[in-house]
Amino acid sequence: MLKVRSQAAWYGVMYGLLLFIIYFSSYDWLVNHDWPREDYNYCYLIPFVVIYLVWEKKGKWLNEASVPSWSGLFVILPGILLFWVGELAGEFYSTYISSWLVVSGILWMHTGWKKLRTMVFPLFVSIFLFPLPIFINTKLTFGLKLVSTRIGIKLVHLLGMSAYQEGNIIDLGFTQLQVVDACSGLRFLIPLFIMSVLMAYFYRAALWKRIIITLSSIPLSIVTNSLRIALTAVLYQSFGPAAAEGFFHDFEGLVIFIVSFGILLGEIWLLGRIVPGHDEGLMKKKVTAQTGTDTTKAIKYQSGKLSFTQPQFIVAVAVLAVTLILHFTVDFREKTPSSRPFSQFPLVIGRWEGKREFMAQQFIDELQFTDYASVNYSRPDSPPIDVYVAYYESQRKGRSIHSPETCLPGGGWIFKQTGTVTIPMPGKALSSITVARAMMEKDGSRQLVYFWFNQRGRILTNAYEMKIYNLWDALVRKRTDGALIRVISPVLSSERVENADKILQSFIREMLPSLNEFIPG
């Protein structure tokens, strides 16, 4: 048995060394960039939770027979593919999931599914080590944020204070509170979901009760976030901005989280009283009969089959080694094309005259573009047109374009009539271009927005399509540069939408020749 454990330890050392080198840059970004963000600092606790869950399962794991299986290879290979997607297309989440699949596949290859499934729950929880990509997180939570804000407003009204909502901004009259950043998710949703999953796991009861506990975390996160909004509004009167930051901010979060934990415990107690079950309860271990068969098989296998010549070990190490060699020997360095500085972007386009605008440093740090232009154009006979161009020399290693569909709704704008529109380009190299089009509405105001992604000569409207081309061009052309172009114009109440479309399309036709001088094709 000692010999077996020694060999298993060497397996771990070999795999650990290869995985460490392959995924070091990804996990360095995870720990030093993703986890410190306020929405995701709960991730620091996940490793300890996973370690406890593994320790809790160790007895069953050791008593289960290890039967090597080639099925695990069909998990490792997609994991390696995702690694290259993440490395070349600039999406760290792909490399995170890649590491998870590769580790799961290695365990499956060496132990078999029957043994691996004893660790399925710890593996599932370990996925929460990885924050969701911003555009996915926003799509999942934006509607919930607005609901939470509305409830928070109602609570503020019940407390006798005046307030009204503008998107995720609460106007208290004497100040404005921003509930969450424009590209941020509902802060309590995922931590409360994890807590409810853990409580459902340790709650020995009927499956339907455990499902209720888990799903209840969603409305609970909305309500508790609303309570926090109302509490912040009340404290703001006495303590000013300090109520929304620093000690008060952290203390409010702690109190709300403790309250949420108490509510979940109350749900378990209530379910037990309304529909009592046999021998159910929290943290009760399920007693199962042990036949001894698995232990016998495990000892038989461990005493004779564990070897460095095991085919599964050789193949898995070979796949990782080839990945490592390609990563460090093949020249994946980008050929960054030269481009004109956007500080020279023209302020006069046809009859339109522009005024340059500048972003706050916090947004520049968040978006991480290489260069940008933000210009507001106007002419006497038309509503103003706002042009925003964000240029990226590279979309690898966590720097990638943020779609307007992700960030614009943060100010309360609701996207309607979304789709695409084809703009004729007579006399130009392209006979026409197809761009994304949406009507944004808020508090009776309307704005028409056109946007597209200029990716190395391609005009794209879909963020997923953009990622695919990033991967392809990184391999074939050694380029991932690109730009987001967004053009917005207000639609006046007396103005027909068709007329706004004509004005915007006419402006784009005039702007494109100048724009193409700044974005490499």
RAKABEL-V50486 format. One record per pair of residues at least 12 apart in sequence whose ideal C-beta (glycine too) atoms are under 10 Angstrom apart, sorted by the first residue. I is the first residue (numbers start at 1). J is the second residue. Records with the same first field share a line. If there is no record, write none. Layout:
I = J + J
This chain:
1 = 299 + 302 + 303
3 = 302 + 303 + 306
4 = 66 + 298 + 299 + 301 + 302 + 303 + 304 + 305 + 306
5 = 302 + 306
6 = 306
7 = 302 + 306 + 307 + 308 + 310 + 313
8 = 66 + 110 + 302 + 306
10 = 308
11 = 106 + 110 + 306 + 308 + 310 + 313 + 316 + 317
12 = 106
14 = 308 + 313 + 316 + 317 + 320 + 321
15 = 102 + 103 + 106 + 107 + 110 + 313 + 316 + 317 + 320
17 = 320 + 324
18 = 102 + 106 + 316 + 317 + 319 + 320 + 321 + 323 + 324
19 = 99 + 102 + 103 + 106 + 320 + 324
21 = 320 + 323 + 324 + 327 + 328
22 = 80 + 83 + 87 + 95 + 98 + 99 + 102 + 320 + 321 + 323 + 324 + 327 + 328
23 = 83 + 86 + 95 + 96 + 98 + 99 + 102 + 103
25 = 87 + 92 + 95 + 327 + 397 + 398
26 = 83 + 86 + 87 + 92 + 93 + 94 + 95 + 96 + 98 + 99 + 130 + 397 + 398
27 = 92 + 95 + 96 + 99 + 129
29 = 92 + 95 + 96 + 397 + 398
30 = 43 + 92 + 93 + 95 + 96 + 99 + 129 + 130 + 131 + 398
31 = 43 + 44 + 129
33 = 92 + 131 + 398
34 = 92 + 93 + 96 + 129 + 130 + 131 + 398
35 = 129 + 130 + 131
37 = 131 + 181 + 184 + 366
38 = 180 + 181 + 184 + 187 + 249 + 250 + 253
39 = 131 + 132 + 134 + 137 + 141 + 180 + 181 + 183 + 184 + 185 + 186 + 187 + 188 + 189 + 190 + 191
40 = 128 + 129 + 130 + 131 + 132 + 137 + 184 + 185 + 187 + 190 + 191
41 = 191
42 = 128 + 131 + 187 + 188 + 190 + 191 + 192 + 194 + 195 + 257
43 = 128 + 129 + 130 + 131 + 190 + 191 + 194
44 = 129
45 = 128 + 191 + 194
46 = 125 + 126 + 127 + 128 + 129 + 130 + 191 + 194
47 = 126 + 129
49 = 122 + 125 + 126 + 128 + 129 + 194 + 195 + 198
50 = 119 + 121 + 122 + 123 + 124 + 125 + 126 + 128 + 129
51 = 122
52 = 122 + 125 + 198
53 = 119 + 121 + 122 + 123 + 124 + 125 + 126 + 198 + 201 + 202
54 = 118 + 119 + 121 + 122 + 123 + 125 + 126
55 = 122
56 = 121 + 122 + 201 + 202 + 285
57 = 118 + 119 + 120 + 121 + 122
58 = 118 + 119
59 = 118
60 = 115 + 118 + 119 + 288 + 290 + 294
61 = 111 + 115 + 116 + 118 + 119 + 122 + 298
62 = 115 + 118 + 294 + 295 + 298 + 302
63 = 115 + 118 + 290 + 292 + 293 + 294 + 295 + 297 + 298 + 299
64 = 111 + 112 + 114 + 115 + 116 + 117 + 118 + 119 + 294 + 295 + 297 + 298
65 = 111 + 112 + 114 + 115 + 293 + 294 + 295 + 296 + 297 + 298 + 299 + 300 + 301 + 302
66 = 107 + 110 + 111 + 112 + 114 + 115 + 116 + 297 + 298 + 301 + 302 + 305 + 306
67 = 110 + 111 + 112 + 113 + 114 + 115 + 297 + 298 + 301 + 305
68 = 108 + 109 + 110 + 111 + 112 + 301 + 305 + 306 + 310 + 311 + 312 + 313
69 = 108 + 109 + 110 + 111 + 112 + 113 + 114 + 115 + 116 + 312
70 = 108 + 109 + 311 + 312 + 315
71 = 105 + 108 + 109 + 112 + 113 + 116
72 = 101 + 102 + 104 + 105 + 106 + 107 + 108 + 109 + 110 + 111 + 112 + 113 + 116 + 312 + 315 + 316
73 = 105 + 106 + 108 + 109 + 312 + 315 + 316 + 319
74 = 105 + 108 + 109
75 = 100 + 101 + 102 + 103 + 104 + 105 + 106 + 107 + 108 + 109
76 = 98 + 101 + 102 + 103 + 104 + 105 + 106 + 108 + 109 + 315 + 316 + 319 + 320 + 323
77 = 101 + 102 + 105 + 319
78 = 97 + 98 + 101 + 102 + 105
79 = 94 + 95 + 97 + 98 + 99 + 100 + 101 + 102 + 103 + 104 + 105 + 106 + 319 + 323
80 = 98 + 101 + 102 + 105 + 319 + 320 + 322 + 323 + 326
81 = 94 + 98 + 101
82 = 94 + 95 + 96 + 97 + 98 + 99 + 100 + 101 + 102
83 = 95 + 96 + 97 + 98 + 99 + 101 + 102 + 323 + 327
84 = 98 + 323 + 326 + 327 + 332 + 471 + 474 + 475
85 = 97 + 98 + 467 + 468 + 470 + 471 + 474
86 = 98 + 99 + 396 + 397 + 398 + 471
87 = 327 + 332 + 396 + 397 + 471 + 474
88 = 332 + 334 + 395 + 396 + 467 + 470 + 471 + 472 + 473 + 474 + 475 + 478 + 480
89 = 395 + 396 + 400 + 466 + 467 + 468 + 469 + 470 + 471 + 472 + 473 + 474 + 475 + 480
90 = 392 + 394 + 395 + 396 + 397 + 398 + 399 + 400 + 401 + 467 + 470 + 471 + 474 + 480
91 = 133 + 395 + 396 + 397 + 398 + 400 + 467 + 470 + 471
92 = 130 + 131 + 133 + 396 + 397 + 398 + 400
93 = 130 + 131 + 132 + 133 + 134 + 136 + 398
94 = 133 + 467 + 471
95 = 130 + 397 + 398
96 = 127 + 129 + 130 + 131 + 133
97 = 127 + 130
98 = 323
99 = 126 + 129 + 130
100 = 123 + 124 + 126 + 127 + 129 + 130
102 = 316 + 319 + 320 + 323
103 = 123 + 126
104 = 116 + 119 + 120 + 123 + 126
105 = 316 + 319
106 = 312 + 313 + 316 + 317 + 319 + 320
107 = 119 + 123
108 = 312
109 = 310 + 311 + 312 + 313 + 315 + 316
110 = 306 + 310 + 312 + 313 + 316
111 = 298 + 301 + 312
112 = 301
114 = 294 + 297
115 = 294 + 298
121 = 197 + 198 + 201
124 = 197 + 201
125 = 194 + 197 + 198 + 201
128 = 190 + 191 + 193 + 194 + 197
131 = 185 + 190
132 = 185 + 190
133 = 400 + 406 + 463
134 = 183 + 184 + 185 + 366 + 400 + 402 + 403 + 406 + 407
135 = 183 + 400 + 401 + 402 + 403 + 405 + 406 + 407 + 463 + 464
136 = 185 + 406
137 = 183 + 184 + 185 + 186 + 189 + 190 + 406
138 = 182 + 183 + 184 + 185 + 186 + 402 + 403 + 405 + 406 + 407 + 409 + 410
139 = 185 + 405 + 406 + 409
140 = 185 + 186 + 189 + 190
141 = 180 + 184 + 185 + 186 + 187 + 189 + 190 + 221 + 222
142 = 167 + 168 + 180 + 184 + 185 + 186 + 405 + 406 + 409 + 410 + 414 + 415
143 = 186 + 409
144 = 185 + 186 + 189 + 218 + 219 + 221 + 222 + 225
145 = 167 + 168 + 179 + 180 + 184 + 185 + 186 + 187 + 189 + 222 + 225 + 409 + 410
146 = 165 + 167 + 168 + 179 + 186 + 409 + 412 + 414
147 = 186 + 219 + 222 + 223 + 225 + 226
148 = 168 + 179 + 180 + 186 + 187 + 188 + 189 + 221 + 222 + 223 + 224 + 225 + 226 + 227 + 228 + 229
149 = 165 + 166 + 167 + 168 + 169 + 170 + 177 + 179 + 180 + 222 + 225 + 226 + 229 + 412
150 = 165 + 222 + 226 + 229
151 = 222 + 223 + 225 + 226 + 227 + 229 + 230
152 = 165 + 170 + 177 + 179 + 222 + 223 + 225 + 226 + 227 + 228 + 229 + 230 + 231 + 232 + 233
153 = 165 + 170 + 171 + 226 + 229 + 230 + 233
154 = 226 + 230
155 = 223 + 226 + 227 + 229 + 230 + 231 + 233 + 234
156 = 170 + 172 + 177 + 226 + 229 + 230 + 231 + 232 + 233 + 234
157 = 230
158 = 230
159 = 230 + 231 + 233 + 234
161 = 173 + 174 + 230 + 233 + 234 + 236 + 237
162 = 174
163 = 176 + 177 + 229 + 230 + 233
164 = 443
165 = 179 + 412 + 443
166 = 411 + 412 + 442 + 443
167 = 179 + 182 + 408 + 409 + 410 + 411 + 412 + 413 + 414 + 442 + 443
168 = 180 + 181 + 182 + 184 + 229 + 409 + 410 + 411 + 412
169 = 410 + 411 + 412
170 = 229 + 230 + 232 + 233 + 236
172 = 232 + 233 + 234 + 236 + 237
174 = 236 + 237 + 240
175 = 233 + 236 + 237 + 240 + 241 + 243 + 244
177 = 229 + 232 + 233 + 236 + 241 + 243 + 244
178 = 244 + 410 + 411
179 = 225 + 226 + 228 + 229 + 232 + 244 + 410
180 = 225 + 229 + 410
181 = 362 + 363 + 366 + 407 + 410
182 = 363 + 366 + 402 + 406 + 407 + 408 + 409 + 410 + 411 + 412
183 = 363 + 366 + 367 + 402 + 406 + 407 + 409 + 410
184 = 366 + 410
186 = 218 + 221 + 222 + 225
187 = 221 + 224 + 225 + 228 + 253 + 256
188 = 217 + 220 + 221 + 222 + 223 + 224 + 225 + 228 + 253 + 256 + 257 + 260
189 = 217 + 218 + 220 + 221 + 222 + 224 + 225
190 = 217 + 221
191 = 217 + 221 + 253 + 257 + 260
192 = 216 + 217 + 218 + 220 + 221 + 222 + 224 + 225 + 256 + 257 + 260 + 261 + 263 + 264
193 = 214 + 215 + 217 + 218 + 220 + 221
194 = 217
195 = 213 + 214 + 217 + 220 + 257 + 260 + 261 + 264
196 = 210 + 212 + 213 + 214 + 215 + 216 + 217 + 218 + 220 + 221 + 260 + 261 + 264 + 267
197 = 210 + 213 + 214 + 217
198 = 213 + 214 + 264
199 = 213 + 214 + 217 + 261 + 264 + 265 + 267 + 268 + 282 + 283
200 = 212 + 213 + 214 + 215 + 216 + 217 + 264 + 268 + 282
201 = 213 + 214
202 = 268 + 281 + 282 + 283 + 284 + 285
203 = 264 + 267 + 268 + 271 + 272 + 280 + 281 + 282 + 283 + 284
204 = 277 + 278 + 279 + 280 + 281 + 282 + 283 + 284 + 285 + 286
205 = 268 + 271 + 272 + 275 + 276 + 277 + 278 + 279 + 280 + 281 + 282 + 284
206 = 271 + 275 + 277 + 278 + 280
208 = 271 + 275
209 = 267 + 268 + 271 + 272 + 274 + 275 + 277 + 280
210 = 268 + 271
212 = 267 + 268 + 271
213 = 264 + 265 + 267 + 268 + 271
214 = 264
216 = 263 + 264 + 267
217 = 260 + 263 + 264
220 = 259 + 260 + 263 + 264 + 267
221 = 256 + 260
223 = 256 + 259 + 260 + 263
224 = 253 + 255 + 256 + 257 + 259 + 260 + 263
225 = 253 + 256 + 260
226 = 256
227 = 252 + 255 + 256 + 259 + 260
228 = 249 + 252 + 253 + 255 + 256 + 257 + 259
229 = 252
231 = 243 + 248 + 251 + 252 + 255 + 256
232 = 244 + 245 + 248 + 249 + 252
235 = 248 + 249 + 251 + 252
236 = 248
265 = 282
268 = 280 + 281 + 282
269 = 282
330 = 475
331 = 478
332 = 396 + 474 + 475 + 478
333 = 478
334 = 393 + 394 + 395 + 396 + 473 + 474 + 477 + 478 + 479 + 480 + 481
335 = 477 + 478 + 479 + 481
336 = 370 + 393 + 394 + 478 + 479 + 480 + 481 + 520
337 = 393 + 456 + 479 + 481 + 519 + 520 + 521
338 = 393 + 520
339 = 370 + 371 + 391 + 393 + 481 + 483 + 517 + 518 + 519 + 520
340 = 371 + 391 + 517 + 518 + 519 + 520
341 = 370 + 371 + 373 + 391 + 518
342 = 356 + 369 + 370 + 371 + 372 + 373 + 374 + 375 + 389 + 390 + 391 + 483 + 518 + 519
343 = 356 + 371 + 372 + 373
344 = 373 + 514 + 517 + 518
345 = 371 + 372 + 373 + 374 + 375 + 387 + 389 + 511 + 514 + 515 + 517 + 518
346 = 373 + 375 + 377 + 511 + 514 + 515 + 517 + 518
347 = 373 + 375 + 376 + 377
348 = 377 + 514
349 = 375 + 377 + 379 + 385 + 387 + 507 + 508 + 510 + 511 + 512 + 513 + 514 + 515
350 = 377 + 379 + 506 + 507 + 509 + 510 + 511
351 = 377 + 378 + 379 + 380 + 381 + 382 + 507 + 510
352 = 375 + 376 + 377 + 378 + 379 + 382 + 384 + 385 + 387 + 506 + 507 + 510 + 511
353 = 375 + 376 + 377 + 378 + 379 + 380
354 = 373 + 374 + 375 + 376 + 377 + 378 + 384 + 385 + 386 + 387
355 = 374 + 375 + 376 + 377 + 378 + 384
356 = 373 + 374 + 375 + 376
357 = 373 + 374 + 375 + 376 + 386 + 387 + 388
358 = 372 + 374
359 = 372 + 374 + 388 + 390
363 = 407
364 = 390
366 = 402 + 407
367 = 390 + 392 + 399 + 400 + 401 + 402 + 407 + 484
368 = 390 + 392 + 395 + 397 + 398 + 399 + 400 + 402
369 = 389 + 390 + 391 + 392 + 393 + 395 + 399 + 400 + 401 + 402 + 483 + 484
370 = 390 + 391 + 392 + 393 + 394 + 399 + 481 + 483
371 = 389 + 390 + 391 + 392 + 393 + 483 + 518
372 = 388 + 389 + 390 + 391 + 392 + 483 + 484
373 = 387 + 388 + 389 + 390 + 391 + 483 + 485 + 515 + 518
374 = 386 + 387 + 388 + 389 + 390 + 486
375 = 387 + 388 + 389 + 511
376 = 388 + 488
377 = 487 + 489 + 507 + 510 + 511
379 = 503 + 507
381 = 503
382 = 489 + 495 + 499 + 500 + 503 + 504 + 506 + 507
383 = 447 + 448 + 489 + 490 + 491 + 492 + 495 + 499 + 500 + 503 + 504
384 = 488 + 489 + 490
385 = 448 + 450 + 487 + 488 + 489 + 490 + 503 + 504 + 507 + 508 + 511
386 = 447 + 449 + 486 + 487 + 488 + 489 + 490
387 = 485 + 486 + 487 + 488 + 489 + 507 + 508 + 511 + 515
388 = 404 + 451 + 484 + 485 + 486 + 487 + 488
389 = 454 + 483 + 484 + 485 + 486 + 487 + 511 + 515 + 518 + 519
390 = 402 + 482 + 483 + 484 + 485 + 486
391 = 454 + 481 + 482 + 483 + 484 + 485 + 518 + 519 + 520
392 = 455 + 480 + 481 + 482 + 483 + 484
393 = 479 + 480 + 481 + 482 + 520
394 = 470 + 474 + 479 + 480 + 481 + 482
395 = 455 + 466 + 467 + 470 + 473 + 474 + 479 + 480 + 481 + 482
396 = 470 + 474 + 480
397 = 480
399 = 480
400 = 463 + 466 + 467 + 470 + 480 + 482
401 = 453 + 454 + 455 + 463 + 466 + 467 + 470 + 482 + 483 + 484
402 = 463 + 484
403 = 436 + 451 + 453 + 461 + 462 + 463 + 464 + 466 + 484 + 486
404 = 436 + 438 + 440 + 449 + 450 + 451 + 484 + 485 + 486 + 488
405 = 418 + 436 + 438 + 449 + 451 + 463
406 = 463
407 = 486
408 = 438 + 440 + 447 + 449 + 451 + 486 + 488
409 = 440 + 442
411 = 440 + 442
412 = 440 + 441 + 442 + 443
413 = 438 + 439 + 440 + 441 + 442 + 443 + 445 + 446 + 447 + 449 + 488
414 = 438 + 439 + 440 + 441 + 442
415 = 438 + 439 + 440 + 441 + 449
416 = 438 + 439 + 440 + 441 + 446
417 = 437 + 438 + 439 + 440 + 441 + 446 + 448 + 497
418 = 436 + 437 + 438 + 439 + 440 + 449
419 = 436 + 437 + 438 + 439 + 461
420 = 434 + 435 + 436 + 437 + 438 + 450 + 452 + 461 + 462
421 = 433 + 434 + 435 + 436 + 437 + 438 + 450 + 461 + 501 + 504 + 505
422 = 434 + 435 + 437 + 505
423 = 435 + 437 + 450 + 452 + 459 + 501 + 504 + 505 + 506 + 508 + 509 + 512
424 = 505 + 509
425 = 505 + 508 + 509 + 512
426 = 509
427 = 509
428 = 509 + 512 + 513 + 516
429 = 512 + 513 + 516 + 521
430 = 457 + 459 + 512 + 516
432 = 459
433 = 452 + 454 + 459 + 461 + 505 + 508 + 509 + 512
434 = 452 + 459 + 460 + 461
435 = 449 + 450 + 451 + 452 + 453 + 459 + 460 + 461 + 485 + 486 + 487 + 504 + 505 + 508
436 = 449 + 450 + 451 + 452 + 453 + 460 + 461 + 462 + 463 + 486
437 = 449 + 450 + 451 + 452 + 461 + 501 + 504 + 505
438 = 450 + 451 + 488
439 = 491 + 497 + 500
440 = 488 + 490 + 491
441 = 491
444 = 493
445 = 490 + 491 + 492 + 493
446 = 489 + 490 + 491 + 492 + 493 + 495 + 497 + 500
447 = 488 + 489 + 490 + 491 + 500
448 = 487 + 488 + 489 + 490 + 491 + 495 + 497 + 500 + 501 + 503 + 504
449 = 486 + 487 + 488 + 489 + 504
450 = 485 + 486 + 487 + 488 + 489 + 501 + 504 + 505 + 507 + 508
451 = 484 + 485 + 486 + 487 + 488
452 = 483 + 484 + 485 + 486 + 487 + 508
453 = 465 + 466 + 469 + 482 + 483 + 484 + 485
454 = 481 + 482 + 483 + 484 + 485 + 512 + 515 + 516 + 518 + 519 + 520 + 521
455 = 469 + 470 + 473 + 479 + 480 + 481 + 482 + 483 + 484 + 519
456 = 469 + 470 + 473 + 477 + 479 + 480 + 481 + 482 + 483 + 519 + 520 + 521
457 = 473 + 482 + 516 + 519 + 520 + 521
458 = 473 + 482 + 521
459 = 485 + 512
460 = 482
463 = 484
466 = 480 + 482 + 484
469 = 482
470 = 482
479 = 520
481 = 519 + 520
482 = 519 + 520
483 = 515 + 518 + 519 + 520
485 = 508 + 511 + 512 + 515 + 519
487 = 504 + 505 + 507 + 508 + 511
488 = 504
489 = 501 + 503 + 504 + 507
491 = 503 + 504
